[in-house]
Amino acid sequence: MSSKGRPTQYLARLTDVRQMDAQSALDQMKSLLGSRPHTVYKTAYYRKQTKNHWARDDPAFCVLQAIFLLVSVVAYSVAFKASIGTFLGFLIHSLFWNWLVSGALVCSILREVANRHLTVHQSTSHVRQSVEWLYAFDIHCNAFFPLFCVLYGVQFFLLPLILGNSFLALVVANTLYAVAFSWYWYITHLGYRSLPFLTNTEVFMFPIAAVILLFVLNLVGYPFNFGWNFARVFAQIYLRDE
């Protein structure tokens, strides 16, 4: 399949549910939450060997992720007794901005970094290999799923605790966010590390240091009214009725 044809065929399969392998997508999601998340990227290697491309050609993973986001948005809106307008705004932010647009932006930047600075030149090959955009977006979707489970799933059941004003609420809430974003960058790193023509992919874990620093600063700043409870920030931005 040509690089030009893949995106077109990928989008075409979105309209044909019968061609989607939902069970395989669910198995991959389970692996991403387990102790061996790198196994998800082994299927990419098999695709490269058999179909000459790294990216998924089955949109089932993305479709399920969108459905899970929709369900979680409904749950949060019910819990907060949000108006229709607030619900729609939260839905647009979650699906369109937080997942799709931000994901497309992040994966485009990381792909550019990888292709410009991390590619190993193979002296035995006359063709310079590069990271496919669709594969970079696959990496984002893989990394987003654990983040979703923590910030849309676990957080939901801890809302009575983490929306409080106490130091404990701040610690628990910010721990959730630190774990979620660190997990995102770790899975991202695994995705690029699995490509044999890339080197020094550890750079994609550098943002974890910023996550940890922000977490510590919030703890230290709490006695001085500096600490932010990110769960409360989340609720104020997305679920506050005007």
C-alpha positions as protocol buffer text, in pm:
chain_id: "A"
residue {
  index: 1
  type: MET
  ca { x: 0 y: 0 z: 0 }
}
residue {
  index: 2
  type: SER
  ca { x: 144 y: 337 z: -98 }
}
residue {
  index: 3
  type: SER
  ca { x: 206 y: 610 z: 157 }
}
residue {
  index: 4
  type: LYS
  ca { x: -49 y: 826 z: -24 }
}
residue {
  index: 5
  type: GLY
  ca { x: -312 y: 553 z: -30 }
}
residue {
  index: 6
  type: ARG
  ca { x: -288 y: 450 z: 334 }
}
residue {
  index: 7
  type: PRO
  ca { x: -457 y: 755 z: 490 }
}
residue {
  index: 8
  type: THR
  ca { x: -738 y: 738 z: 233 }
}
residue {
  index: 9
  type: GLN
  ca { x: -797 y: 367 z: 288 }
}
residue {
  index: 10
  type: TYR
  ca { x: -768 y: 413 z: 664 }
}
residue {
  index: 11
  type: LEU
  ca { x: -1042 y: 678 z: 660 }
}
residue {
  index: 12
  type: ALA
  ca { x: -1254 y: 464 z: 427 }
}
residue {
  index: 13
  type: ARG
  ca { x: -1247 y: 179 z: 677 }
}
residue {
  index: 14
  type: LEU
  ca { x: -1402 y: 407 z: 938 }
}
residue {
  index: 15
  type: THR
  ca { x: -1732 y: 364 z: 755 }
}
residue {
  index: 16
  type: ASP
  ca { x: -1713 y: -17 z: 748 }
}
residue {
  index: 17
  type: VAL
  ca { x: -1751 y: -160 z: 1096 }
}
residue {
  index: 18
  type: ARG
  ca { x: -1727 y: -516 z: 963 }
}
residue {
  index: 19
  type: GLN
  ca { x: -1361 y: -463 z: 874 }
}
residue {
  index: 20
  type: MET
  ca { x: -1268 y: -349 z: 1223 }
}
residue {
  index: 21
  type: ASP
  ca { x: -1113 y: -593 z: 1469 }
}
residue {
  index: 22
  type: ALA
  ca { x: -1245 y: -463 z: 1800 }
}
residue {
  index: 23
  type: GLN
  ca { x: -1116 y: -762 z: 1997 }
}
residue {
  index: 24
  type: SER
  ca { x: -759 y: -703 z: 1880 }
}
residue {
  index: 25
  type: ALA
  ca { x: -789 y: -335 z: 1975 }
}
residue {
  index: 26
  type: LEU
  ca { x: -917 y: -427 z: 2322 }
}
residue {
  index: 27
  type: ASP
  ca { x: -631 y: -673 z: 2367 }
}
residue {
  index: 28
  type: GLN
  ca { x: -383 y: -398 z: 2280 }
}
residue {
  index: 29
  type: MET
  ca { x: -546 y: -163 z: 2530 }
}
residue {
  index: 30
  type: LYS
  ca { x: -516 y: -431 z: 2796 }
}
residue {
  index: 31
  type: SER
  ca { x: -146 y: -473 z: 2713 }
}
residue {
  index: 32
  type: LEU
  ca { x: -86 y: -98 z: 2742 }
}
residue {
  index: 33
  type: LEU
  ca { x: -216 y: -110 z: 3098 }
}
residue {
  index: 34
  type: GLY
  ca { x: -10 y: -417 z: 3189 }
}
residue {
  index: 35
  type: SER
  ca { x: 352 y: -480 z: 3275 }
}
residue {
  index: 36
  type: ARG
  ca { x: 459 y: -538 z: 2912 }
}
residue {
  index: 37
  type: PRO
  ca { x: 322 y: -243 z: 2712 }
}
residue {
  index: 38
  type: HIS
  ca { x: 604 y: -272 z: 2458 }
}
residue {
  index: 39
  type: THR
  ca { x: 439 y: -586 z: 2316 }
}
residue {
  index: 40
  type: VAL
  ca { x: 181 y: -362 z: 2146 }
}
residue {
  index: 41
  type: TYR
  ca { x: 454 y: -235 z: 1915 }
}
residue {
  index: 42
  type: LYS
  ca { x: 553 y: -585 z: 1806 }
}
residue {
  index: 43
  type: THR
  ca { x: 249 y: -589 z: 1580 }
}
residue {
  index: 44
  type: ALA
  ca { x: 389 y: -279 z: 1409 }
}
residue {
  index: 45
  type: TYR
  ca { x: 706 y: -473 z: 1328 }
}
residue {
  index: 46
  type: TYR
  ca { x: 500 y: -757 z: 1180 }
}
residue {
  index: 47
  type: ARG
  ca { x: 307 y: -509 z: 967 }
}
residue {
  index: 48
  type: LYS
  ca { x: 632 y: -367 z: 836 }
}
residue {
  index: 49
  type: GLN
  ca { x: 748 y: -714 z: 737 }
}
residue {
  index: 50
  type: THR
  ca { x: 422 y: -815 z: 568 }
}
residue {
  index: 51
  type: LYS
  ca { x: 269 y: -488 z: 443 }
}
residue {
  index: 52
  type: ASN
  ca { x: 572 y: -256 z: 433 }
}
residue {
  index: 53
  type: HIS
  ca { x: 429 y: 1 z: 672 }
}
residue {
  index: 54
  type: TRP
  ca { x: 440 y: 51 z: 1047 }
}
residue {
  index: 55
  type: ALA
  ca { x: 105 y: 215 z: 1113 }
}
residue {
  index: 56
  type: ARG
  ca { x: -223 y: 43 z: 1190 }
}
residue {
  index: 57
  type: ASP
  ca { x: -453 y: -1 z: 893 }
}
residue {
  index: 58
  type: ASP
  ca { x: -747 y: -86 z: 1122 }
}
residue {
  index: 59
  type: PRO
  ca { x: -916 y: 218 z: 1283 }
}
residue {
  index: 60
  type: ALA
  ca { x: -1082 y: 6 z: 1555 }
}
residue {
  index: 61
  type: PHE
  ca { x: -842 y: 133 z: 1824 }
}
residue {
  index: 62
  type: CYS
  ca { x: -926 y: 497 z: 1746 }
}
residue {
  index: 63
  type: VAL
  ca { x: -1299 y: 428 z: 1722 }
}
residue {
  index: 64
  type: LEU
  ca { x: -1306 y: 254 z: 2060 }
}
residue {
  index: 65
  type: GLN
  ca { x: -1102 y: 534 z: 2214 }
}
residue {
  index: 66
  type: ALA
  ca { x: -1351 y: 791 z: 2085 }
}
residue {
  index: 67
  type: ILE
  ca { x: -1643 y: 586 z: 2221 }
}
residue {
  index: 68
  type: PHE
  ca { x: -1478 y: 556 z: 2563 }
}
residue {
  index: 69
  type: LEU
  ca { x: -1422 y: 932 z: 2567 }
}
residue {
  index: 70
  type: LEU
  ca { x: -1787 y: 994 z: 2480 }
}
residue {
  index: 71
  type: VAL
  ca { x: -1908 y: 764 z: 2759 }
}
residue {
  index: 72
  type: SER
  ca { x: -1676 y: 929 z: 3013 }
}
residue {
  index: 73
  type: VAL
  ca { x: -1788 y: 1278 z: 2911 }
}
residue {
  index: 74
  type: VAL
  ca { x: -2150 y: 1173 z: 2965 }
}
residue {
  index: 75
  type: ALA
  ca { x: -2061 y: 1030 z: 3308 }
}
residue {
  index: 76
  type: TYR
  ca { x: -1881 y: 1347 z: 3418 }
}
residue {
  index: 77
  type: SER
  ca { x: -2161 y: 1568 z: 3289 }
}
residue {
  index: 78
  type: VAL
  ca { x: -2419 y: 1369 z: 3484 }
}
residue {
  index: 79
  type: ALA
  ca { x: -2203 y: 1374 z: 3799 }
}
residue {
  index: 80
  type: PHE
  ca { x: -2160 y: 1752 z: 3778 }
}
residue {
  index: 81
  type: LYS
  ca { x: -2521 y: 1809 z: 3665 }
}
residue {
  index: 82
  type: ALA
  ca { x: -2384 y: 2001 z: 3369 }
}
residue {
  index: 83
  type: SER
  ca { x: -2604 y: 2190 z: 3127 }
}
residue {
  index: 84
  type: ILE
  ca { x: -2635 y: 2084 z: 2764 }
}
residue {
  index: 85
  type: GLY
  ca { x: -2399 y: 2364 z: 2664 }
}
residue {
  index: 86
  type: THR
  ca { x: -2136 y: 2262 z: 2917 }
}
residue {
  index: 87
  type: PHE
  ca { x: -2171 y: 1898 z: 2810 }
}
residue {
  index: 88
  type: LEU
  ca { x: -2120 y: 1986 z: 2444 }
}
residue {
  index: 89
  type: GLY
  ca { x: -1823 y: 2207 z: 2527 }
}
residue {
  index: 90
  type: PHE
  ca { x: -1663 y: 1933 z: 2735 }
}
residue {
  index: 91
  type: LEU
  ca { x: -1728 y: 1680 z: 2458 }
}
residue {
  index: 92
  type: ILE
  ca { x: -1568 y: 1903 z: 2194 }
}
residue {
  index: 93
  type: HIS
  ca { x: -1267 y: 1975 z: 2416 }
}
residue {
  index: 94
  type: SER
  ca { x: -1218 y: 1608 z: 2505 }
}
residue {
  index: 95
  type: LEU
  ca { x: -1266 y: 1453 z: 2162 }
}
residue {
  index: 96
  type: PHE
  ca { x: -1159 y: 1726 z: 1925 }
}
residue {
  index: 97
  type: TRP
  ca { x: -900 y: 1926 z: 2114 }
}
residue {
  index: 98
  type: ASN
  ca { x: -747 y: 1708 z: 2388 }
}
residue {
  index: 99
  type: TRP
  ca { x: -735 y: 1388 z: 2185 }
}
residue {
  index: 100
  type: LEU
  ca { x: -742 y: 1467 z: 1812 }
}
residue {
  index: 101
  type: VAL
  ca { x: -595 y: 1814 z: 1757 }
}
residue {
  index: 102
  type: SER
  ca { x: -343 y: 1810 z: 2042 }
}
residue {
  index: 103
  type: GLY
  ca { x: -249 y: 1454 z: 1947 }
}
residue {
  index: 104
  type: ALA
  ca { x: -197 y: 1549 z: 1583 }
}
residue {
  index: 105
  type: LEU
  ca { x: 17 y: 1845 z: 1688 }
}
residue {
  index: 106
  type: VAL
  ca { x: 228 y: 1646 z: 1935 }
}
residue {
  index: 107
  type: CYS
  ca { x: 285 y: 1354 z: 1700 }
}
residue {
  index: 108
  type: SER
  ca { x: 376 y: 1589 z: 1413 }
}
residue {
  index: 109
  type: ILE
  ca { x: 638 y: 1762 z: 1629 }
}
residue {
  index: 110
  type: LEU
  ca { x: 782 y: 1437 z: 1765 }
}
residue {
  index: 111
  type: ARG
  ca { x: 788 y: 1283 z: 1419 }
}
residue {
  index: 112
  type: GLU
  ca { x: 981 y: 1583 z: 1289 }
}
residue {
  index: 113
  type: VAL
  ca { x: 1229 y: 1557 z: 1577 }
}
residue {
  index: 114
  type: ALA
  ca { x: 1275 y: 1185 z: 1514 }
}
residue {
  index: 115
  type: ASN
  ca { x: 1318 y: 1219 z: 1138 }
}
residue {
  index: 116
  type: ARG
  ca { x: 1556 y: 1516 z: 1160 }
}
residue {
  index: 117
  type: HIS
  ca { x: 1771 y: 1427 z: 1458 }
}
residue {
  index: 118
  type: LEU
  ca { x: 1731 y: 1063 z: 1563 }
}
residue {
  index: 119
  type: THR
  ca { x: 1746 y: 870 z: 1237 }
}
residue {
  index: 120
  type: VAL
  ca { x: 2043 y: 638 z: 1195 }
}
residue {
  index: 121
  type: HIS
  ca { x: 2181 y: 632 z: 842 }
}
residue {
  index: 122
  type: GLN
  ca { x: 2211 y: 276 z: 720 }
}
residue {
  index: 123
  type: SER
  ca { x: 2518 y: 245 z: 498 }
}
residue {
  index: 124
  type: THR
  ca { x: 2376 y: -74 z: 345 }
}
residue {
  index: 125
  type: SER
  ca { x: 2052 y: 95 z: 243 }
}
residue {
  index: 126
  type: HIS
  ca { x: 2005 y: 356 z: -29 }
}
residue {
  index: 127
  type: VAL
  ca { x: 1662 y: 454 z: 106 }
}
residue {
  index: 128
  type: ARG
  ca { x: 1647 y: 682 z: 409 }
}
residue {
  index: 129
  type: GLN
  ca { x: 1386 y: 546 z: 646 }
}
residue {
  index: 130
  type: SER
  ca { x: 1152 y: 782 z: 826 }
}
residue {
  index: 131
  type: VAL
  ca { x: 870 y: 775 z: 1078 }
}
residue {
  index: 132
  type: GLU
  ca { x: 529 y: 759 z: 914 }
}
residue {
  index: 133
  type: TRP
  ca { x: 281 y: 1023 z: 1030 }
}
residue {
  index: 134
  type: LEU
  ca { x: 10 y: 762 z: 1085 }
}
residue {
  index: 135
  type: TYR
  ca { x: 250 y: 558 z: 1298 }
}
residue {
  index: 136
  type: ALA
  ca { x: 332 y: 868 z: 1503 }
}
residue {
  index: 137
  type: PHE
  ca { x: -42 y: 916 z: 1555 }
}
residue {
  index: 138
  type: ASP
  ca { x: -70 y: 549 z: 1655 }
}
residue {
  index: 139
  type: ILE
  ca { x: 191 y: 617 z: 1922 }
}
residue {
  index: 140
  type: HIS
  ca { x: -15 y: 910 z: 2048 }
}
residue {
  index: 141
  type: CYS
  ca { x: -330 y: 697 z: 2063 }
}
residue {
  index: 142
  type: ASN
  ca { x: -144 y: 421 z: 2249 }
}
residue {
  index: 143
  type: ALA
  ca { x: 0 y: 671 z: 2497 }
}
residue {
  index: 144
  type: PHE
  ca { x: -331 y: 851 z: 2541 }
}
residue {
  index: 145
  type: PHE
  ca { x: -517 y: 537 z: 2650 }
}
residue {
  index: 146
  type: PRO
  ca { x: -345 y: 494 z: 2991 }
}
residue {
  index: 147
  type: LEU
  ca { x: -374 y: 870 z: 3043 }
}
residue {
  index: 148
  type: PHE
  ca { x: -746 y: 843 z: 2967 }
}
residue {
  index: 149
  type: CYS
  ca { x: -789 y: 554 z: 3211 }
}
residue {
  index: 150
  type: VAL
  ca { x: -629 y: 756 z: 3491 }
}
residue {
  index: 151
  type: LEU
  ca { x: -774 y: 1103 z: 3425 }
}
residue {
  index: 152
  type: TYR
  ca { x: -1117 y: 1004 z: 3296 }
}
residue {
  index: 153
  type: GLY
  ca { x: -1158 y: 671 z: 3476 }
}
residue {
  index: 154
  type: VAL
  ca { x: -979 y: 655 z: 3812 }
}
residue {
  index: 155
  type: GLN
  ca { x: -1024 y: 1027 z: 3871 }
}
residue {
  index: 156
  type: PHE
  ca { x: -1403 y: 995 z: 3832 }
}
residue {
  index: 157
  type: PHE
  ca { x: -1432 y: 758 z: 4128 }
}
residue {
  index: 158
  type: LEU
  ca { x: -1208 y: 977 z: 4344 }
}
residue {
  index: 159
  type: LEU
  ca { x: -1394 y: 1303 z: 4276 }
}
residue {
  index: 160
  type: PRO
  ca { x: -1541 y: 1333 z: 4630 }
}
residue {
  index: 161
  type: LEU
  ca { x: -1187 y: 1326 z: 4770 }
}
residue {
  index: 162
  type: ILE
  ca { x: -978 y: 1514 z: 4517 }
}
residue {
  index: 163
  type: LEU
  ca { x: -1211 y: 1811 z: 4468 }
}
residue {
  index: 164
  type: GLY
  ca { x: -1161 y: 1915 z: 4829 }
}
residue {
  index: 165
  type: ASN
  ca { x: -943 y: 2200 z: 4952 }
}
residue {
  index: 166
  type: SER
  ca { x: -721 y: 1988 z: 5176 }
}
residue {
  index: 167
  type: PHE
  ca { x: -356 y: 1903 z: 5130 }
}
residue {
  index: 168
  type: LEU
  ca { x: -452 y: 1536 z: 5092 }
}
residue {
  index: 169
  type: ALA
  ca { x: -686 y: 1624 z: 4806 }
}
residue {
  index: 170
  type: LEU
  ca { x: -405 y: 1813 z: 4632 }
}
residue {
  index: 171
  type: VAL
  ca { x: -157 y: 1528 z: 4679 }
}
residue {
  index: 172
  type: VAL
  ca { x: -392 y: 1258 z: 4550 }
}
residue {
  index: 173
  type: ALA
  ca { x: -518 y: 1468 z: 4258 }
}
residue {
  index: 174
  type: ASN
  ca { x: -176 y: 1581 z: 4144 }
}
residue {
  index: 175
  type: THR
  ca { x: -37 y: 1230 z: 4183 }
}
residue {
  index: 176
  type: LEU
  ca { x: -302 y: 1111 z: 3937 }
}
residue {
  index: 177
  type: TYR
  ca { x: -201 y: 1377 z: 3687 }
}
residue {
  index: 178
  type: ALA
  ca { x: 171 y: 1312 z: 3734 }
}
residue {
  index: 179
  type: VAL
  ca { x: 122 y: 938 z: 3682 }
}
residue {
  index: 180
  type: ALA
  ca { x: -100 y: 992 z: 3378 }
}
residue {
  index: 181
  type: PHE
  ca { x: 133 y: 1229 z: 3193 }
}
residue {
  index: 182
  type: SER
  ca { x: 446 y: 1033 z: 3287 }
}
residue {
  index: 183
  type: TRP
  ca { x: 276 y: 720 z: 3155 }
}
residue {
  index: 184
  type: TYR
  ca { x: 192 y: 905 z: 2833 }
}
residue {
  index: 185
  type: TRP
  ca { x: 554 y: 995 z: 2768 }
}
residue {
  index: 186
  type: TYR
  ca { x: 681 y: 651 z: 2864 }
}
residue {
  index: 187
  type: ILE
  ca { x: 450 y: 479 z: 2613 }
}
residue {
  index: 188
  type: THR
  ca { x: 550 y: 741 z: 2357 }
}
residue {
  index: 189
  type: HIS
  ca { x: 915 y: 657 z: 2415 }
}
residue {
  index: 190
  type: LEU
  ca { x: 845 y: 285 z: 2367 }
}
residue {
  index: 191
  type: GLY
  ca { x: 677 y: 355 z: 2034 }
}
residue {
  index: 192
  type: TYR
  ca { x: 976 y: 537 z: 1890 }
}
residue {
  index: 193
  type: ARG
  ca { x: 1225 y: 300 z: 2051 }
}
residue {
  index: 194
  type: SER
  ca { x: 1067 y: 10 z: 1864 }
}
residue {
  index: 195
  type: LEU
  ca { x: 1179 y: 156 z: 1531 }
}
residue {
  index: 196
  type: PRO
  ca { x: 1519 y: 6 z: 1447 }
}
residue {
  index: 197
  type: PHE
  ca { x: 1635 y: 309 z: 1247 }
}
residue {
  index: 198
  type: LEU
  ca { x: 1603 y: 552 z: 1540 }
}
residue {
  index: 199
  type: THR
  ca { x: 1854 y: 616 z: 1816 }
}
residue {
  index: 200
  type: ASN
  ca { x: 1859 y: 814 z: 2143 }
}
residue {
  index: 201
  type: THR
  ca { x: 1481 y: 786 z: 2175 }
}
residue {
  index: 202
  type: GLU
  ca { x: 1521 y: 843 z: 2550 }
}
residue {
  index: 203
  type: VAL
  ca { x: 1474 y: 1212 z: 2471 }
}
residue {
  index: 204
  type: PHE
  ca { x: 1101 y: 1145 z: 2452 }
}
residue {
  index: 205
  type: MET
  ca { x: 1103 y: 1072 z: 2825 }
}
residue {
  index: 206
  type: PHE
  ca { x: 1255 y: 1410 z: 2914 }
}
residue {
  index: 207
  type: PRO
  ca { x: 910 y: 1568 z: 2965 }
}
residue {
  index: 208
  type: ILE
  ca { x: 865 y: 1332 z: 3261 }
}
residue {
  index: 209
  type: ALA
  ca { x: 1125 y: 1540 z: 3445 }
}
residue {
  index: 210
  type: ALA
  ca { x: 909 y: 1849 z: 3393 }
}
residue {
  index: 211
  type: VAL
  ca { x: 605 y: 1659 z: 3520 }
}
residue {
  index: 212
  type: ILE
  ca { x: 790 y: 1556 z: 3837 }
}
residue {
  index: 213
  type: LEU
  ca { x: 925 y: 1909 z: 3889 }
}
residue {
  index: 214
  type: LEU
  ca { x: 577 y: 2058 z: 3861 }
}
residue {
  index: 215
  type: PHE
  ca { x: 443 y: 1798 z: 4104 }
}
residue {
  index: 216
  type: VAL
  ca { x: 712 y: 1879 z: 4361 }
}
residue {
  index: 217
  type: LEU
  ca { x: 669 y: 2256 z: 4321 }
}
residue {
  index: 218
  type: ASN
  ca { x: 298 y: 2223 z: 4393 }
}
residue {
  index: 219
  type: LEU
  ca { x: 368 y: 2027 z: 4710 }
}
residue {
  index: 220
  type: VAL
  ca { x: 629 y: 2274 z: 4830 }
}
residue {
  index: 221
  type: GLY
  ca { x: 415 y: 2572 z: 4737 }
}
residue {
  index: 222
  type: TYR
  ca { x: 100 y: 2453 z: 4914 }
}
residue {
  index: 223
  type: PRO
  ca { x: 183 y: 2614 z: 5252 }
}
residue {
  index: 224
  type: PHE
  ca { x: 236 y: 2943 z: 5067 }
}
residue {
  index: 225
  type: ASN
  ca { x: -96 y: 2923 z: 4877 }
}
residue {
  index: 226
  type: PHE
  ca { x: 92 y: 2843 z: 4558 }
}
residue {
  index: 227
  type: GLY
  ca { x: -6 y: 2479 z: 4503 }
}
residue {
  index: 228
  type: TRP
  ca { x: -264 y: 2397 z: 4236 }
}
residue {
  index: 229
  type: ASN
  ca { x: -500 y: 2102 z: 4261 }
}
residue {
  index: 230
  type: PHE
  ca { x: -520 y: 1998 z: 3896 }
}
residue {
  index: 231
  type: ALA
  ca { x: -844 y: 1807 z: 3945 }
}
residue {
  index: 232
  type: ARG
  ca { x: -1008 y: 2130 z: 4061 }
}
residue {
  index: 233
  type: VAL
  ca { x: -854 y: 2315 z: 3767 }
}
residue {
  index: 234
  type: PHE
  ca { x: -992 y: 2044 z: 3535 }
}
residue {
  index: 235
  type: ALA
  ca { x: -1341 y: 2083 z: 3682 }
}
residue {
  index: 236
  type: GLN
  ca { x: -1329 y: 2463 z: 3664 }
}
residue {
  index: 237
  type: ILE
  ca { x: -1224 y: 2468 z: 3300 }
}
residue {
  index: 238
  type: TYR
  ca { x: -1446 y: 2196 z: 3158 }
}
residue {
  index: 239
  type: LEU
  ca { x: -1745 y: 2148 z: 3387 }
}
residue {
  index: 240
  type: ARG
  ca { x: -1832 y: 2486 z: 3531 }
}
residue {
  index: 241
  type: ASP
  ca { x: -2162 y: 2624 z: 3400 }
}
residue {
  index: 242
  type: GLU
  ca { x: -2139 y: 2985 z: 3295 }
}
